Amino acid sequence: MRDIQFDPVEYAKTALVPLADELIACADAAGSAEQQLYFGKIRAGLASAANAGDLIEVFFNLSAANFMGFDYTPETALVLDRLLEKSELLAEAQGAPETGLH
């Protein structure tokens, strides 16, 4: 059994929202209103999540980011990769069993 209960919503708000903010800033610097809108919706979903189920739709939309046809700057691509990686780690943590022993 784990001593500390992992809270995916708290993790999303503390680890993922700041990265979404960075993406919005990158999109602003690049002058891409479409990217700002897209990542603004991702950020809003992360910030308003009340339970792990709320994060599923956000992750689904986030996973589509590479297929939206956006022309990302190198900085934006780097931040997006970090956000996707942390999102994947969160998804894996939610599916992890409580103990490694059976």
Helices and strands as residue ranges (DSSP letters): H 8-11, I 12-16, H 17-30, H 33-48, H 52-63, G 65-67, H 74-95
